[in-house]
Amino acid sequence: MIFVIDLLAATLRNATPLVYGTVGETYAERSGVLNLGIEGTMYAGAFAGFATAWATGSLLLGLLAAIVVGLAAGAVMALMTVTFGANQHVSGIGLTIGLIGLSEFANRLIFAGGELQRIEPMPILNPFGGLGEISAVFDQYALTWIAFLLIVPAAWWLLQRSSFGLEIRAVGENPEAADAAGVNVARTRYLALMIGGALMAIGGAFFTLALLGSFTLDIIAGRGWVCVALVIFGRWRIGRGVIGALLFSLVFSLQFRLRILPGFGELPFELLLALPYLVVIGALALSGRNVAYPGAYLKPYRRT
Amino acid sequence: MDVRCFLALPNPRSLRGPIAIATIALLISACGGAATPTDVAEGDAPVTVFGAYATQIEEPWDGVIHTALNAEMEAGRIEYTFTDDIGYSGDMERVLRETAEQDAPDIIFGDAFGNEEAARAVAADYPDTAFVFGSGGGPVEPNFSVFDNWIHEPAYLAGMIAGGVSESNVVGVVGGYPVPEVNRIVNAFIAGAQETNEAVEVKVTFLNSWFDPAAAKEAALAQVGSGADVLFAERFGVIEAAQENDLVAIGNMSDQQELAPEHVATSVTWNMAPTVKYVIDQVMAASYTAQDLKDFSMVGKGGAALAPINADVAGGIPDDLASLVAEREAEIKAGTFRVDINEGTPPGSTIPDA
C-alpha cells in the first residue's frame, strides 16, 4: 500500500513539467507551428527562474521571470516562422540551441567558478492532509496543484470552448478560410506560440524553483523532446496529452522503485530506464494510426 | 565550439530577408559563449598551462581540475588558459594540436575519458609538452602522465558514517554510470557501511547520465520510499531528497554542506592541488617524466579527504562513531589500513550475508 501511494505521489510530481510542456506545445501545434524550441524554452525558463529567485529571494519573481522569458521565446519563434515564414524545424532547433547557449553563458557570468548555489525551494502543500495514509499522494508542490487543477482545465476550455481557441484551431487547420473569415492569422499564431512558450518555461522553472532549488547544466535532460512526442501521442488534444504525461511519469517512477528490489538485481537497469519510452512508443504504435495532423501543420501562411 | 551548434546553420533558402538571418545568427553566436572563455594571469609567470576539458567546467569532475589550476594561477606560479565543453566527437584532437602548435604551453592538463586516442596521439607528436590527463589507462613515455579521482578511501569512511547513523539499516546510493571510477567509490562506501553496521542493506541506483538532477532526486526518493534513511549523493539532486524528508545525506566531489547545512553529514572530496603542484614543480625543475599520478589523488598526499563531519545534522552523529571514523582515517594516513579497490558494478541491492 505504501508502495502504491509513494508511486502515485511520484507520478503526479514527475508529470508536472511534462504537463506544462505538453499543453504549451499543443497550443503551438494547434495553431500550425511545430515549436522545437521547447527544450531550450524549458531550459531558459529553468535558468531565468532560478537566477531571478536567487538574486531577489522571491520564488514568485522567479516564476514571473520564467514566464517573461517563455513569452519572449515564443515571440522569437513566431518572428522566425510566422513573420519570416522560415522552416519550422530549423527555427525551432536553432532556438533551442541558442537559448541553451545563452542560459549557460549567463550562468557562467553570474555564478562563475563558485560552488553550486541553492535557494529555498517551493514547499510541499497538502490540502487533503486529513485523509490518513493515502493523503501522502497529495504531498505536492504548488506548481503541481496549479498544473492539474488550474492550467489543464483552463487550457482545455480556452482551446476547445472559447472563440479565441476556435481561432487558434482555425489558423492551424485552414488559415485561408480563417483569414477570409476575418481572423488575423499572424496575430493568432503569435499569441498561441507565446502562451505555449510561457507554459513551457514554467515547466522548466518547476525543476529549479520547486524540485531542486538549484540550477545545473542539462537540467531539462531531453524532457522537452518527450513533450513533443506526448503531443502526438495525445493527438493534439489536451486531455490525451496529459494522460500520456501521466503514463510516462508512472513508468518512469515505477522503474526507479522496481530496480532496488532484491529480485530485480539480474535485470539490466538500462532496460528499466528505457521502459517509459518503450511504453509510450508502444502505446503510440497501437493507438496512433490514422492520426489527423492539424491541416496547416508546418506550413507558413502567406496571402496569395 | 560545441559541435551541436553547427546543426543550427540555417538553410539560406528558407529565410526571408536579412532580419531573419540576423535573428538566427544571434542565436547561433550564443552557442559559442560558454565554450571558450580564457583567463590569463598578469605579469610573466614562468610556466604556461593549458586546460582541455571535454565537459564544461561547471561539471564537478573537470571543475576540480580547473579549481586547482586557478589557485596556482592566482598564486602567480603559472599562466593558465583553458577551453571547455570540447565534447567527445573529434574536437579534442584538433584543440590539442592547435594549442600545442601555436601556443606550445609547458603543460596541458585535461580529461581523456572518451578522448583517450586523441590525447595520446597528440602527446606523442609534441614530446616537449607535458600532457597530464585524467584517464583510465596508464602513462606513456616520455610525456603523457595520468591521474584519476582515487577517492575510495574517504568513500569508505563516509560509508562507516552512513552505516553507523542508519536506524532503518537501509542506505541509498545514487550514481551516474557504473564505470570503474564510480564503482570503486560505491563499493568502498558499501564496505565502510558494512564495517559499522552488519545488518545494513545498501541500495544502488545508476542514472546512465552525469547530469540529470531531477532523475537523481526521484531515484533517491524511491530509495527513501523503500526504507533508506541515509543517502550518498554521488550526483547532484540527492541531497535535495534528503532535505525534503529530513534525512542524512553525504556529498561527493566537493564539500557540499552548504547545499543543505542541516542534512549533509560530510562529503567525499577530491582535491587536484597536490597533483597540479607536483607536476608544476617537476616542470620547473626540468625533471618531469611520464608517470601515474594516482597517489597524489589519495588521502596520503592530501588529494582525497573526508570533509569535516557535521555533527549538527538531523539525528546527530554519535561521538563513538566519529572517533571510530577518525581512527580509521589516521590508519589510512599512516598506511596501516588499505581500502580495497573493487571496480565491479555493485548490484541494485546489497543484502548482508545470512
Interface residues (C-beta under 8 A of the other chain):
Chain A: I2 F3 D6 A10 R13 N14 P17 V76 L79 M80 F84 G85 A86 N87 V90 S91 I93 G94 L95 I97 G98 L99 I100 G101 L102 E104 F105 N107 R108 G113 E115 L116 R118 P121 I124 F207 L211 L212 G213 S214 T216 L217 D218 I219 A221 F252 S253 F256 R257 R259 I260 L261 P262 F264 G265 F269 E270 L273
Chain B: D2 R4 C5 L7 A8 P10 N11 S14 L15 R16 G17 I19 A20 T23 I24 L26 L27 I28 A30 C31 G32 G33 A34 P37 Q56 I57 E58 E59 H66 T67 N70 G172 K203 V204 T205 F206 L207 N208 S209 F211 D212 P213 A214 A215 K217 E218 A219 L221 A222 Q223 G225 S226 F236 G237 E240 E244 S254 Q256 E258 L259 A260 P347 G348 S349 I351
